[in-house]
Amino acid sequence: RVVFVFALTFAARGLEVSRSGVLQCSLVACLGAGAAAAVAPEDAAQISASVATLRDLTTNFERIAKVKRGTALDDSFDGDEVRRRLGFVGTSSPLYRLESTLRRALEEDHADDVELAELRLEFGRSIQLANDMAYSAIFSDPSGNAGKRGQRGVDYLDRSKAAARESLAILEQLAAALDVL
């Protein structure tokens, strides 16, 4: 009868378990392993708002960064606005401290999921790269790179935009896994 209850519980959650697997764990442990705890509402809201912010940034990047492409020597843009949206300048962006929110949500709900942990680390690397490229854009032209192909400020902003798109794709995967989208 206990095996039947376990089988129904796991089948309802889309999980498979063998009879020996059921016999190797207690009722409480098995039910707890099959159920994913809900992400805290404030964490879910921050993750959801972060996805929306990255979607807006990647969709409207040129407008947000105030990019005006001129000749190689007179491009203009605002790299700090990109960095602000990414959560690296100021504290108003939902992306500010998002990595600690993701770590907490994953530790609470998916502590043993190595793929999600690696995805969280990959998100951290890609969002940092987006920030680094936007930061580099600010100082590239004044440091003598104006006019140098591939090293102009707008070239670094293009790299920032590509990294922001990658960050969005990763964050959408994490949000879907945490069931907050």
Secondary structure, DSSP 8 states (H G I E B T S, - for coil): -HHHHHHHHHHHTT----HHHHHTS-HHHHHHHH------HHHHHHHHHHHHHHHHHHHSHHHHTT-B--STT--B--HHHHHHHHTSSSS-STTTTHHHHHHHHHHHH-TT-HHHHHHHHHHHHHHHHHHHHHHHHHHHIIIIITT-TTTSHHHHHHHHHHHHHHHHHHHHHHHHHTT--
